[in-house]
Amino acid sequence: MPRPRQTVETLAALVLCTGAVAACGGSSKPSYCSAVSNLESSIKALPSTNIVQNGLSGLESAMTKVQSDAQTAVNDAKSDFPTETSALKSSIQTLATTVKTAVSTPTPATIAQIPAQVSAAATAITNFQSATKSKCG
């Protein structure tokens, strides 16, 4: 079972993987550019969630924001980037479900799934960022 500190460190790695997400904006850019920027901000907030102090419910709350921002980005970009948005949606949903399960029924097996799912989400986010970079950068 990973320790809470390991989970926070893994979440920090997610932020590092997504650090290259462009700070999109401006009226001449597609609407998903600002959605990508919002997603980046909510992901950066995950490591600041102190699991030891706040418990898994703090992580669940931060994950809810990530899930909402990811859904907005997916909705805005799915016609231009169907493969990347599908992977992003799937990985974020899987991670969110595991976090919710860990909150309601915290078992070592459930908590142990979180780092691998964070890694999968980081890959999906990086791929999405790379795809949108040409139009948002």
C-alpha positions in Angstrom: 0.0 0.0 0.0 1.5 3.3 -1.0 1.9 5.8 1.8 -0.1 9.1 1.6 3.2 10.9 0.9 3.9 8.6 -2.1 0.5 9.3 -3.5 1.1 13.0 -3.1 4.5 12.7 -4.8 2.9 10.7 -7.6 0.3 13.5 -8.1 3.2 16.0 -8.1 4.7 14.0 -11.0 1.4 14.4 -12.8 1.8 18.2 -12.6 5.4 18.0 -13.9 4.1 15.9 -16.8 1.5 18.6 -17.6 3.7 21.6 -17.0 4.1 22.2 -20.7 0.4 22.7 -21.2 0.1 26.0 -23.0 -1.6 28.9 -21.2 -4.2 29.3 -23.8 -6.5 32.2 -24.3 -7.4 35.1 -26.6 -10.4 35.5 -28.7 -8.8 34.2 -31.9 -8.1 30.8 -30.4 -10.5 27.9 -30.1 -12.6 27.7 -26.9 -10.7 24.6 -25.8 -7.6 26.6 -25.3 -9.0 28.2 -22.2 -10.4 24.8 -21.1 -6.9 23.3 -21.4 -5.5 26.1 -19.3 -8.3 25.6 -16.6 -7.5 21.8 -16.6 -3.8 22.6 -16.0 -4.7 24.8 -13.1 -6.9 22.2 -11.4 -4.3 19.5 -11.9 -1.7 21.6 -10.3 -4.0 21.9 -7.3 -4.0 18.1 -6.7 -0.5 17.9 -5.0 -1.5 20.8 -2.7 -4.2 18.5 -1.3 -2.7 17.3 1.9 -3.9 13.7 2.2 -2.4 13.2 5.7 -4.1 16.3 7.0 -7.4 16.3 5.0 -7.7 12.6 4.3 -8.8 11.1 1.0 -11.9 13.4 0.9 -9.6 16.4 0.2 -8.2 14.5 -2.7 -11.7 13.6 -3.9 -12.7 17.2 -3.8 -9.7 18.3 -5.9 -10.3 15.4 -8.2 -13.9 16.5 -8.8 -12.6 19.9 -10.1 -10.1 18.1 -12.4 -12.9 15.9 -13.7 -15.1 18.9 -14.3 -12.4 20.8 -16.1 -11.4 17.7 -18.1 -15.0 17.3 -19.2 -15.2 20.9 -20.4 -12.0 20.5 -22.4 -13.2 17.2 -23.9 -16.6 18.8 -24.9 -14.8 21.8 -26.5 -12.2 19.8 -28.4 -13.7 16.4 -29.2 -14.5 17.3 -32.8 -10.9 18.4 -33.5 -9.1 15.8 -31.3 -11.4 12.7 -30.9 -8.6 10.3 -30.1 -6.9 12.5 -27.5 -10.1 13.6 -25.9 -11.4 10.1 -25.6 -8.2 8.9 -23.9 -8.3 12.0 -21.6 -11.9 11.4 -20.6 -11.3 7.7 -20.0 -8.2 8.1 -17.9 -9.7 10.9 -15.8 -12.9 8.9 -15.2 -11.0 5.9 -14.1 -8.9 7.9 -11.7 -11.9 9.7 -10.3 -13.8 6.4 -9.8 -10.8 4.9 -7.9 -10.4 8.0 -5.7 -14.2 7.9 -4.9 -13.9 4.2 -4.1 -10.8 4.8 -1.9 -12.8 7.4 0.0 -15.8 5.2 0.6 -14.0 1.9 1.1 -10.3 2.6 1.7 -8.4 -0.6 1.1 -4.7 -1.1 0.3 -5.6 -2.6 -3.1 -7.8 0.4 -4.1 -5.2 3.0 -2.9 -2.4 1.0 -4.7 -4.2 1.6 -8.0 -4.0 5.4 -7.7 -0.3 5.9 -8.8 -0.7 3.9 -12.0 -3.9 5.7 -12.8 -2.3 9.1 -12.2 0.5 8.1 -14.6 -2.1 7.1 -17.2 -3.9 10.4 -16.8 -0.6 12.3 -17.1 0.1 10.5 -20.4 -3.4 11.3 -21.7 -3.1 15.0 -20.6 0.4 15.3 -22.2 -0.9 13.8 -25.5 -3.9 16.1 -25.4 -1.7 19.1 -24.7 0.6 18.1 -27.6 -2.3 17.8 -30.0 -3.8 21.2 -29.0 -0.5 23.1 -28.9 -0.5 24.1 -32.6 -3.8 25.9 -32.2 -3.3 27.2 -28.7 0.4 27.9 -28.5 
